[in-house]
């Protein structure tokens, strides 16, 4: 655990304010769910909650099946990080932060199909481009995205877009149950 040097008091309703600098650095937006942990030394730890992360076994399997179907590397992300990878080196992508461009795409609730030289770099610090990206939405909330990365001699069509949309819909439905 890293000390920040910031001290806050709990108010009479039991609330504590997370400083703006930390919210900005950690990309914590208003209404974001936080999971609360305690440690053996009496510490209280707040961690961003990822419902998609709860389904890692399911997302890993879906990623693998989708990769075999479209013959393209597949990523499944929550709102912050890559959760599952298939068809690409896991150590290159696993737990990497998603790009601002992918965040914006998810916020717009639109799908992306690469056409006419458009570019979408979905992961910070990784030089792979997205060919298809579809947000995962559950009960009206954006939870993440399904991303198909570029592959040699594979040019995505509406079929790949539809498959990614089905994957995103399926995962969104899993969150509701």
TASUL-V968948 format. One record per residue. N is the residue number from 0. RES is the residue in one letter. PHI is phi in radians with two decimals (none if undefined). PSI is psi in whole degrees, 0 to 359 (NA if undefined). OMEGA is omega in whole degrees, 0 to 359 (999 if undefined). Layout:
n/res/phi/psi/omega
N/RES/PHI/PSI/OMEGA
N/RES/PHI/PSI/OMEGA
This chain:
n/res/phi/psi/omega
0/X/none/137/183
1/X/-1.85/127/179
2/X/-1.33/141/179
3/X/-1.80/341/183
4/X/1.42/4/180
5/X/-1.70/133/179
6/X/-2.11/134/177
7/X/-2.28/148/177
8/X/-1.69/151/175
9/X/-1.46/133/180
10/X/-1.43/180/185
11/X/-1.17/347/176
12/X/-1.72/6/178
13/X/1.47/14/182
14/X/-1.64/152/174
15/X/-2.34/140/180
16/X/-1.61/128/174
17/X/-1.47/122/185
18/X/-0.98/146/183
19/X/-0.96/320/181
20/X/-1.06/319/180
21/X/-1.23/317/178
22/X/-1.04/318/180
23/X/-1.16/312/181
24/X/-1.07/319/184
25/X/-1.60/3/180
26/X/0.97/47/177
27/X/-1.73/116/181
28/X/-1.76/163/178
29/X/-0.98/133/180
30/X/1.50/357/180
31/X/-1.17/135/179
32/X/-1.32/138/178
33/X/-2.13/138/176
34/X/-1.67/142/184
35/X/-1.98/128/179
36/X/-2.14/158/171
37/X/-2.17/152/177
38/X/-2.01/173/185
39/X/-1.23/343/179
40/X/-1.61/12/178
41/X/1.52/12/179
42/X/-1.45/150/175
43/X/-2.00/128/184
44/X/-2.10/127/174
45/X/-1.76/131/179
46/X/-2.29/139/177
47/X/-1.04/132/182
48/X/-1.56/135/179
49/X/-2.15/104/177
50/X/-1.08/327/179
51/X/-1.15/323/178
52/X/-1.07/335/178
53/X/-1.20/339/183
54/X/-1.84/31/186
55/X/-0.94/318/179
56/X/-1.06/315/180
57/X/-1.15/315/182
58/X/-1.17/324/176
59/X/-1.06/314/181
60/X/-1.16/316/181
61/X/-1.11/319/178
62/X/-1.00/313/182
63/X/-1.11/315/180
64/X/-1.13/316/180
65/X/-1.12/320/178
66/X/-1.04/315/179
67/X/-1.15/327/183
68/X/-1.30/320/186
69/X/-1.80/350/180
70/X/1.02/39/178
71/X/-2.38/149/174
72/X/-1.07/140/184
73/X/-2.18/136/175
74/X/-2.14/143/169
75/X/-2.13/127/186
76/X/-2.10/153/165
77/X/-1.61/200/183
78/X/-1.29/352/184
79/X/-2.23/320/191
80/X/-2.37/164/173
81/X/-1.31/130/181
82/X/-1.76/316/183
83/X/-2.38/149/182
84/X/-2.43/139/171
85/X/-2.56/138/179
86/X/1.52/5/178
87/X/-2.55/158/180
88/X/-1.05/121/182
89/X/-1.03/319/183
90/X/-1.17/339/178
91/X/-1.35/331/187
92/X/-2.03/326/188
93/X/-0.98/131/178
94/X/1.16/7/177
95/X/-1.27/149/180
96/X/-1.31/139/177
97/X/-1.33/158/183
98/X/-1.39/163/176
99/X/-1.10/326/179
100/X/-1.10/319/178
101/X/-1.22/322/175
102/X/-1.00/314/180
103/X/-1.09/319/179
104/X/-1.08/316/179
105/X/-1.10/315/180
106/X/-1.04/326/180
107/X/-1.36/351/180
108/X/1.05/29/180
109/X/-1.96/157/177
110/X/-1.62/155/180
111/X/-2.12/129/171
112/X/-2.24/117/185
113/X/-1.10/125/178
114/X/-2.52/149/174
115/X/0.87/44/175
116/X/1.30/9/177
117/X/-1.03/151/179
118/X/-2.23/140/172
119/X/-2.44/111/176
120/X/-1.64/106/190
121/X/-1.40/338/187
122/X/-2.15/133/179
123/X/-1.12/133/175
124/X/1.32/9/179
125/X/-2.16/130/188
126/X/-1.52/22/178
127/X/-1.60/139/179
128/X/-1.68/150/174
129/X/-1.48/140/172
130/X/-1.73/325/180
131/X/-2.48/139/174
132/X/-2.55/133/183
133/X/-2.37/129/179
134/X/-1.24/147/174
135/X/-1.67/121/183
136/X/-2.16/133/179
137/X/-2.37/126/180
138/X/0.89/36/178
139/X/1.46/355/180
140/X/-1.75/139/176
141/X/-1.44/124/184
142/X/-1.95/341/183
143/X/2.92/207/182
144/X/-2.72/153/169
145/X/-1.84/127/185
146/X/-2.21/130/172
147/X/-1.82/125/182
148/X/-1.60/160/180
149/X/-1.15/146/179
150/X/-2.45/154/180
151/X/-1.07/135/175
152/X/1.03/21/176
153/X/-2.13/121/179
154/X/-2.08/117/186
155/X/-1.17/149/177
156/X/-2.16/186/177
157/X/-1.09/336/178
158/X/-1.11/312/178
159/X/-1.11/322/177
160/X/-1.08/315/180
161/X/-1.10/319/178
162/X/-1.09/318/177
163/X/-1.15/322/178
164/X/-1.14/320/177
165/X/-1.11/316/179
166/X/-1.03/313/180
167/X/-1.10/319/178
168/X/-1.13/317/179
169/X/-1.05/312/181
170/X/-1.14/321/176
171/X/-1.07/319/178
172/X/-1.15/324/178
173/X/-1.07/327/180
174/X/-1.22/331/182
175/X/-1.30/328/186
176/X/-1.38/NA/999
